[in-house]
Amino acid sequence: MNMIYGIMAAMPEEIEGVVKLVENPEVKIIGGREYIVGCIHGKKVIVVFSRWGKVAAASTVTTLIDVFHVNQIVFTGIAGGIQSDLKVGDIVIASRCVFHDMDTRPLNDRYVVPLINKKYFDVHVADGLLENLKEIFSSKNIGDVVGDDWAKQFNLNSVLVVNRAIASGDQFVNSQEARNDIKVNLSEVACVEMEGAAVAQICFEHDIPCTIVRTISDSADHSAAIDFEPFAKYVASNYSIAIISALLSD
Ligand code: ADE
């Protein structure tokens, strides 16, 4: 089968980074979003900035599937760290995704998606991705990926790459209370963001594999907004270039 990759990112900066890799780009605008059609490392891709949140992500992934007939989704973005062994700059490849704001009690258990009756959506891990990213981020000087000044500023020296669960919701998590609620009630969740579970649910319903990769930008606590902005602006773009290259080069 000819693979067509739908590549989505949650930040404009990340899209700018990935768009630089696209050969012969052509732009199609649908629903206010720019879908950039072309090739990366000889593979057919459609690259798009989904915008923030579950609705934005779900509508974008549906367009990728229905209009562009992609057969593999890749989502890269940043996330707030929940588990205490993760620090800014570490990478989480999703093993499965859950909505931390889904709550239809007493009709269903907390977090369970009604009618589908699922709490977690399993996510595909692209072949070799975990090993490739471990190799890239451990063998390379991280300054070569993001620039020496930013590596120093964010103390990025040893990048941990893990395969764990991710929680999503329409909320920028930036209080100890909200962070603790996830940490205590969804103890296997490594990090929190705003789109992954929506992408995973749509892909599950269409039987299309999706790979979700998140870089930790903050600790989802009171300092989250301070760390988030410069990380998103100066570091995330270079991470996404490294992640997408690792995925698409054989
Ligand atoms: N993306 C990056 N940091 C986040 C946070 N703290 N909450 C939700 N989404 C995020």
Residues whose N, C-alpha, C, O or C-beta is under 5 A from the ligand:
A	BS01	ADE	I78 A79 G80 Q171 F172 V173 V192 E193 M194 S217 D218 A220 A224
